[in-house]
Amino acid sequence: MRKYTTISGDTWDAITYKIFGNCKYIDKVMQANIKHINIFVFPAGIEINIPAIPAEASDSLPPWKR
């Protein structure tokens, strides 16, 4: 599990977007950080756990590359 240290003004969706490039995994990031679940806008310096997300197979790839 990776760590991310917040900067002032970070939100759950902003953190997830910075790490994964979209907000698709926001629920997994929040679940990995239950003790911070009530924070909506983070102050600087909070360490957030970033869970490993398995790579997804793309339907646009040919079968031998999936």
Gaussian input, Z-matrix of N, CA and C with variables (Angstrom, degrees):
# hf/3-21g

backbone

0 1
 N
 C     1     B1
 C     2     B2     1     A1
 N     3     B3     2     A2     1     D1
 C     4     B4     3     A3     2     D2
 C     5     B5     4     A4     3     D3
 N     6     B6     5     A5     4     D4
 C     7     B7     6     A6     5     D5
 C     8     B8     7     A7     6     D6
 N     9     B9     8     A8     7     D7
 C    10    B10     9     A9     8     D8
 C    11    B11    10    A10     9     D9
 N    12    B12    11    A11    10    D10
 C    13    B13    12    A12    11    D11
 C    14    B14    13    A13    12    D12
 N    15    B15    14    A14    13    D13
 C    16    B16    15    A15    14    D14
 C    17    B17    16    A16    15    D15
 N    18    B18    17    A17    16    D16
 C    19    B19    18    A18    17    D17
 C    20    B20    19    A19    18    D18
 N    21    B21    20    A20    19    D19
 C    22    B22    21    A21    20    D20
 C    23    B23    22    A22    21    D21
 N    24    B24    23    A23    22    D22
 C    25    B25    24    A24    23    D23
 C    26    B26    25    A25    24    D24
 N    27    B27    26    A26    25    D25
 C    28    B28    27    A27    26    D26
 C    29    B29    28    A28    27    D27
 N    30    B30    29    A29    28    D28
 C    31    B31    30    A30    29    D29
 C    32    B32    31    A31    30    D30
 N    33    B33    32    A32    31    D31
 C    34    B34    33    A33    32    D32
 C    35    B35    34    A34    33    D33
 N    36    B36    35    A35    34    D34
 C    37    B37    36    A36    35    D35
 C    38    B38    37    A37    36    D36
 N    39    B39    38    A38    37    D37
 C    40    B40    39    A39    38    D38
 C    41    B41    40    A40    39    D39
 N    42    B42    41    A41    40    D40
 C    43    B43    42    A42    41    D41
 C    44    B44    43    A43    42    D42
 N    45    B45    44    A44    43    D43
 C    46    B46    45    A45    44    D44
 C    47    B47    46    A46    45    D45
 N    48    B48    47    A47    46    D46
 C    49    B49    48    A48    47    D47
 C    50    B50    49    A49    48    D48
 N    51    B51    50    A50    49    D49
 C    52    B52    51    A51    50    D50
 C    53    B53    52    A52    51    D51
 N    54    B54    53    A53    52    D52
 C    55    B55    54    A54    53    D53
 C    56    B56    55    A55    54    D54
 N    57    B57    56    A56    55    D55
 C    58    B58    57    A57    56    D56
 C    59    B59    58    A58    57    D57
 N    60    B60    59    A59    58    D58
 C    61    B61    60    A60    59    D59
 C    62    B62    61    A61    60    D60
 N    63    B63    62    A62    61    D61
 C    64    B64    63    A63    62    D62
 C    65    B65    64    A64    63    D63
 N    66    B66    65    A65    64    D64
 C    67    B67    66    A66    65    D65
 C    68    B68    67    A67    66    D66
 N    69    B69    68    A68    67    D67
 C    70    B70    69    A69    68    D68
 C    71    B71    70    A70    69    D69
 N    72    B72    71    A71    70    D70
 C    73    B73    72    A72    71    D71
 C    74    B74    73    A73    72    D72
 N    75    B75    74    A74    73    D73
 C    76    B76    75    A75    74    D74
 C    77    B77    76    A76    75    D75
 N    78    B78    77    A77    76    D76
 C    79    B79    78    A78    77    D77
 C    80    B80    79    A79    78    D78
 N    81    B81    80    A80    79    D79
 C    82    B82    81    A81    80    D80
 C    83    B83    82    A82    81    D81
 N    84    B84    83    A83    82    D82
 C    85    B85    84    A84    83    D83
 C    86    B86    85    A85    84    D84
 N    87    B87    86    A86    85    D85
 C    88    B88    87    A87    86    D86
 C    89    B89    88    A88    87    D87
 N    90    B90    89    A89    88    D88
 C    91    B91    90    A90    89    D89
 C    92    B92    91    A91    90    D90
 N    93    B93    92    A92    91    D91
 C    94    B94    93    A93    92    D92
 C    95    B95    94    A94    93    D93
 N    96    B96    95    A95    94    D94
 C    97    B97    96    A96    95    D95
 C    98    B98    97    A97    96    D96
 N    99    B99    98    A98    97    D97
 C   100   B100    99    A99    98    D98
 C   101   B101   100   A100    99    D99
 N   102   B102   101   A101   100   D100
 C   103   B103   102   A102   101   D101
 C   104   B104   103   A103   102   D102
 N   105   B105   104   A104   103   D103
 C   106   B106   105   A105   104   D104
 C   107   B107   106   A106   105   D105
 N   108   B108   107   A107   106   D106
 C   109   B109   108   A108   107   D107
 C   110   B110   109   A109   108   D108
 N   111   B111   110   A110   109   D109
 C   112   B112   111   A111   110   D110
 C   113   B113   112   A112   111   D111
 N   114   B114   113   A113   112   D112
 C   115   B115   114   A114   113   D113
 C   116   B116   115   A115   114   D114
 N   117   B117   116   A116   115   D115
 C   118   B118   117   A117   116   D116
 C   119   B119   118   A118   117   D117
 N   120   B120   119   A119   118   D118
 C   121   B121   120   A120   119   D119
 C   122   B122   121   A121   120   D120
 N   123   B123   122   A122   121   D121
 C   124   B124   123   A123   122   D122
 C   125   B125   124   A124   123   D123
 N   126   B126   125   A125   124   D124
 C   127   B127   126   A126   125   D125
 C   128   B128   127   A127   126   D126
 N   129   B129   128   A128   127   D127
 C   130   B130   129   A129   128   D128
 C   131   B131   130   A130   129   D129
 N   132   B132   131   A131   130   D130
 C   133   B133   132   A132   131   D131
 C   134   B134   133   A133   132   D132
 N   135   B135   134   A134   133   D133
 C   136   B136   135   A135   134   D134
 C   137   B137   136   A136   135   D135
 N   138   B138   137   A137   136   D136
 C   139   B139   138   A138   137   D137
 C   140   B140   139   A139   138   D138
 N   141   B141   140   A140   139   D139
 C   142   B142   141   A141   140   D140
 C   143   B143   142   A142   141   D141
 N   144   B144   143   A143   142   D142
 C   145   B145   144   A144   143   D143
 C   146   B146   145   A145   144   D144
 N   147   B147   146   A146   145   D145
 C   148   B148   147   A147   146   D146
 C   149   B149   148   A148   147   D147
 N   150   B150   149   A149   148   D148
 C   151   B151   150   A150   149   D149
 C   152   B152   151   A151   150   D150
 N   153   B153   152   A152   151   D151
 C   154   B154   153   A153   152   D152
 C   155   B155   154   A154   153   D153
 N   156   B156   155   A155   154   D154
 C   157   B157   156   A156   155   D155
 C   158   B158   157   A157   156   D156
 N   159   B159   158   A158   157   D157
 C   160   B160   159   A159   158   D158
 C   161   B161   160   A160   159   D159
 N   162   B162   161   A161   160   D160
 C   163   B163   162   A162   161   D161
 C   164   B164   163   A163   162   D162
 N   165   B165   164   A164   163   D163
 C   166   B166   165   A165   164   D164
 C   167   B167   166   A166   165   D165
 N   168   B168   167   A167   166   D166
 C   169   B169   168   A168   167   D167
 C   170   B170   169   A169   168   D168
 N   171   B171   170   A170   169   D169
 C   172   B172   171   A171   170   D170
 C   173   B173   172   A172   171   D171
 N   174   B174   173   A173   172   D172
 C   175   B175   174   A174   173   D173
 C   176   B176   175   A175   174   D174
 N   177   B177   176   A176   175   D175
 C   178   B178   177   A177   176   D176
 C   179   B179   178   A178   177   D177
 N   180   B180   179   A179   178   D178
 C   181   B181   180   A180   179   D179
 C   182   B182   181   A181   180   D180
 N   183   B183   182   A182   181   D181
 C   184   B184   183   A183   182   D182
 C   185   B185   184   A184   183   D183
 N   186   B186   185   A185   184   D184
 C   187   B187   186   A186   185   D185
 C   188   B188   187   A187   186   D186
 N   189   B189   188   A188   187   D187
 C   190   B190   189   A189   188   D188
 C   191   B191   190   A190   189   D189
 N   192   B192   191   A191   190   D190
 C   193   B193   192   A192   191   D191
 C   194   B194   193   A193   192   D192
 N   195   B195   194   A194   193   D193
 C   196   B196   195   A195   194   D194
 C   197   B197   196   A196   195   D195

   B1=1.4418
   B2=1.5209
   B3=1.3114
   B4=1.4632
   B5=1.5151
   B6=1.3028
   B7=1.4606
   B8=1.5213
   B9=1.3203
   B10=1.4505
   B11=1.5184
   B12=1.3124
   B13=1.4590
   B14=1.5199
   B15=1.3163
   B16=1.4611
   B17=1.5212
   B18=1.3238
   B19=1.4560
   B20=1.5202
   B21=1.2928
   B22=1.4618
   B23=1.5313
   B24=1.3191
   B25=1.4610
   B26=1.5135
   B27=1.3349
   B28=1.4645
   B29=1.5228
   B30=1.3246
   B31=1.4618
   B32=1.5290
   B33=1.3222
   B34=1.4709
   B35=1.5276
   B36=1.3136
   B37=1.4623
   B38=1.5264
   B39=1.3139
   B40=1.4679
   B41=1.5301
   B42=1.3134
   B43=1.4669
   B44=1.5285
   B45=1.3266
   B46=1.4685
   B47=1.5286
   B48=1.3212
   B49=1.4623
   B50=1.5262
   B51=1.3338
   B52=1.4738
   B53=1.5287
   B54=1.3259
   B55=1.4626
   B56=1.5294
   B57=1.3330
   B58=1.4665
   B59=1.5309
   B60=1.3369
   B61=1.4593
   B62=1.5124
   B63=1.3258
   B64=1.4665
   B65=1.5283
   B66=1.3160
   B67=1.4725
   B68=1.5246
   B69=1.3012
   B70=1.4658
   B71=1.5323
   B72=1.3289
   B73=1.4647
   B74=1.5231
   B75=1.3229
   B76=1.4577
   B77=1.5323
   B78=1.3341
   B79=1.4672
   B80=1.5243
   B81=1.3220
   B82=1.4667
   B83=1.5335
   B84=1.3194
   B85=1.4676
   B86=1.5291
   B87=1.3100
   B88=1.4637
   B89=1.5325
   B90=1.3198
   B91=1.4678
   B92=1.5263
   B93=1.3244
   B94=1.4653
   B95=1.5332
   B96=1.3351
   B97=1.4635
   B98=1.5263
   B99=1.3074
   B100=1.4683
   B101=1.5289
   B102=1.3288
   B103=1.4658
   B104=1.5353
   B105=1.3345
   B106=1.4639
   B107=1.5325
   B108=1.3148
   B109=1.4665
   B110=1.5368
   B111=1.3121
   B112=1.4714
   B113=1.5195
   B114=1.3247
   B115=1.4664
   B116=1.5240
   B117=1.3251
   B118=1.4631
   B119=1.5216
   B120=1.3449
   B121=1.4585
   B122=1.5242
   B123=1.3220
   B124=1.4604
   B125=1.5271
   B126=1.3268
   B127=1.4655
   B128=1.5353
   B129=1.3022
   B130=1.4637
   B131=1.5290
   B132=1.3266
   B133=1.4507
   B134=1.5052
   B135=1.3314
   B136=1.4624
   B137=1.5274
   B138=1.3251
   B139=1.4603
   B140=1.5219
   B141=1.3208
   B142=1.4584
   B143=1.5272
   B144=1.3220
   B145=1.4689
   B146=1.5272
   B147=1.3142
   B148=1.4622
   B149=1.5276
   B150=1.3480
   B151=1.4606
   B152=1.5317
   B153=1.3186
   B154=1.4623
   B155=1.5236
   B156=1.2975
   B157=1.4605
   B158=1.5247
   B159=1.3431
   B160=1.4679
   B161=1.5333
   B162=1.3071
   B163=1.4654
   B164=1.5210
   B165=1.3159
   B166=1.4629
   B167=1.5219
   B168=1.3114
   B169=1.4542
   B170=1.5238
   B171=1.2918
   B172=1.4563
   B173=1.5263
   B174=1.3234
   B175=1.4628
   B176=1.5191
   B177=1.3347
   B178=1.4557
   B179=1.5320
   B180=1.3313
   B181=1.4560
   B182=1.5222
   B183=1.3225
   B184=1.4667
   B185=1.5226
   B186=1.3323
   B187=1.4597
   B188=1.5288
   B189=1.3204
   B190=1.4680
   B191=1.5226
   B192=1.3444
   B193=1.4588
   B194=1.5247
   B195=1.3135
   B196=1.4605
   B197=1.4940
   A1=108.49
   A2=115.66
   A3=121.63
   A4=110.11
   A5=115.65
   A6=122.42
   A7=108.88
   A8=115.99
   A9=122.95
   A10=106.62
   A11=117.83
   A12=121.79
   A13=108.17
   A14=115.67
   A15=120.61
   A16=111.98
   A17=113.89
   A18=121.51
   A19=106.34
   A20=117.18
   A21=121.23
   A22=110.57
   A23=116.63
   A24=121.83
   A25=114.78
   A26=117.86
   A27=120.24
   A28=110.63
   A29=116.24
   A30=123.03
   A31=107.22
   A32=116.54
   A33=120.21
   A34=111.49
   A35=116.89
   A36=118.92
   A37=111.48
   A38=118.16
   A39=120.87
   A40=110.85
   A41=116.86
   A42=120.86
   A43=110.06
   A44=116.16
   A45=120.53
   A46=110.86
   A47=117.03
   A48=120.88
   A49=111.07
   A50=117.51
   A51=121.00
   A52=111.50
   A53=116.49
   A54=120.92
   A55=112.45
   A56=117.60
   A57=121.67
   A58=115.00
   A59=117.75
   A60=119.94
   A61=113.92
   A62=117.55
   A63=123.14
   A64=107.72
   A65=116.49
   A66=120.86
   A67=112.23
   A68=117.05
   A69=122.42
   A70=113.38
   A71=117.51
   A72=121.40
   A73=113.71
   A74=117.23
   A75=120.51
   A76=111.68
   A77=117.25
   A78=120.17
   A79=111.95
   A80=117.28
   A81=120.87
   A82=111.34
   A83=116.86
   A84=120.77
   A85=109.63
   A86=117.02
   A87=120.53
   A88=110.93
   A89=117.80
   A90=121.36
   A91=111.84
   A92=117.04
   A93=121.02
   A94=111.59
   A95=116.85
   A96=121.71
   A97=111.36
   A98=116.19
   A99=122.19
   A100=112.41
   A101=118.13
   A102=119.00
   A103=112.60
   A104=118.22
   A105=122.11
   A106=111.87
   A107=117.19
   A108=121.66
   A109=113.19
   A110=118.28
   A111=121.42
   A112=113.93
   A113=117.43
   A114=120.70
   A115=108.14
   A116=116.31
   A117=120.43
   A118=111.14
   A119=116.41
   A120=122.53
   A121=106.19
   A122=115.64
   A123=121.04
   A124=112.61
   A125=116.14
   A126=119.75
   A127=107.73
   A128=117.38
   A129=121.29
   A130=110.33
   A131=115.81
   A132=121.57
   A133=117.62
   A134=119.77
   A135=121.98
   A136=107.56
   A137=117.16
   A138=121.33
   A139=109.75
   A140=116.08
   A141=123.71
   A142=108.57
   A143=116.71
   A144=121.71
   A145=109.21
   A146=115.98
   A147=121.57
   A148=107.40
   A149=117.32
   A150=120.09
   A151=111.73
   A152=115.36
   A153=120.45
   A154=108.19
   A155=116.03
   A156=122.01
   A157=107.53
   A158=117.95
   A159=119.10
   A160=111.32
   A161=115.25
   A162=120.53
   A163=109.31
   A164=115.62
   A165=120.83
   A166=109.95
   A167=115.72
   A168=120.54
   A169=108.56
   A170=115.78
   A171=120.77
   A172=109.77
   A173=116.49
   A174=120.87
   A175=111.45
   A176=116.58
   A177=118.79
   A178=112.18
   A179=117.28
   A180=120.61
   A181=110.46
   A182=116.18
   A183=118.16
   A184=110.21
   A185=119.61
   A186=122.84
   A187=114.21
   A188=118.60
   A189=120.53
   A190=113.05
   A191=118.02
   A192=121.25
   A193=112.83
   A194=118.03
   A195=121.41
   A196=111.64
   D1=129.89
   D2=178.39
   D3=-84.23
   D4=166.88
   D5=177.28
   D6=-119.76
   D7=149.28
   D8=174.14
   D9=-133.07
   D10=131.76
   D11=177.15
   D12=-101.20
   D13=123.99
   D14=-174.70
   D15=-69.08
   D16=154.07
   D17=167.98
   D18=-111.09
   D19=156.13
   D20=-177.02
   D21=-55.69
   D22=128.31
   D23=178.96
   D24=97.75
   D25=-7.42
   D26=176.74
   D27=-59.30
   D28=146.23
   D29=173.46
   D30=-126.96
   D31=167.34
   D32=-178.98
   D33=-56.41
   D34=-45.80
   D35=-177.58
   D36=-69.25
   D37=-36.02
   D38=178.72
   D39=-66.69
   D40=-41.53
   D41=178.48
   D42=-63.03
   D43=-47.32
   D44=-179.60
   D45=-61.69
   D46=-40.65
   D47=178.85
   D48=-65.12
   D49=-42.01
   D50=178.74
   D51=-60.41
   D52=-40.73
   D53=-175.17
   D54=-80.07
   D55=-46.17
   D56=-171.82
   D57=-107.60
   D58=-9.86
   D59=-179.89
   D60=85.08
   D61=0.62
   D62=174.04
   D63=-161.06
   D64=176.17
   D65=-177.03
   D66=-101.38
   D67=13.75
   D68=-175.28
   D69=-58.37
   D70=-31.38
   D71=-174.54
   D72=-105.07
   D73=20.57
   D74=-177.71
   D75=-57.42
   D76=-38.01
   D77=179.96
   D78=-64.12
   D79=-37.37
   D80=179.06
   D81=-69.99
   D82=-38.29
   D83=177.66
   D84=-66.13
   D85=-42.40
   D86=179.40
   D87=-66.12
   D88=-41.37
   D89=179.05
   D90=-64.00
   D91=-30.88
   D92=179.58
   D93=-77.48
   D94=-5.99
   D95=-175.96
   D96=-135.57
   D97=48.76
   D98=-175.59
   D99=-54.21
   D100=-35.58
   D101=-176.99
   D102=-67.81
   D103=-15.60
   D104=178.67
   D105=-107.95
   D106=11.11
   D107=-171.05
   D108=-60.32
   D109=-26.99
   D110=-178.44
   D111=-86.62
   D112=0.60
   D113=177.53
   D114=-89.41
   D115=127.19
   D116=178.77
   D117=-99.99
   D118=-42.33
   D119=176.19
   D120=-122.11
   D121=117.47
   D122=-173.41
   D123=-81.02
   D124=144.42
   D125=166.76
   D126=-80.00
   D127=172.87
   D128=178.32
   D129=-73.16
   D130=146.67
   D131=170.28
   D132=92.40
   D133=7.22
   D134=177.07
   D135=-85.40
   D136=130.04
   D137=178.71
   D138=-88.39
   D139=122.17
   D140=-177.88
   D141=-110.21
   D142=134.85
   D143=174.56
   D144=-80.40
   D145=132.43
   D146=177.56
   D147=-112.03
   D148=110.88
   D149=-177.44
   D150=-71.67
   D151=153.20
   D152=175.07
   D153=-74.17
   D154=133.06
   D155=179.38
   D156=-111.29
   D157=124.07
   D158=179.79
   D159=-64.83
   D160=143.66
   D161=178.23
   D162=-65.22
   D163=140.83
   D164=179.91
   D165=-100.97
   D166=143.23
   D167=175.18
   D168=-77.71
   D169=136.75
   D170=179.84
   D171=-92.70
   D172=136.29
   D173=178.06
   D174=-70.88
   D175=-17.49
   D176=-178.56
   D177=-83.01
   D178=-10.97
   D179=177.45
   D180=-82.57
   D181=147.94
   D182=175.01
   D183=-65.90
   D184=154.95
   D185=-174.43
   D186=-53.71
   D187=-34.78
   D188=-177.54
   D189=-73.84
   D190=-10.33
   D191=178.08
   D192=-105.85
   D193=-3.58
   D194=-178.71
   D195=-77.87

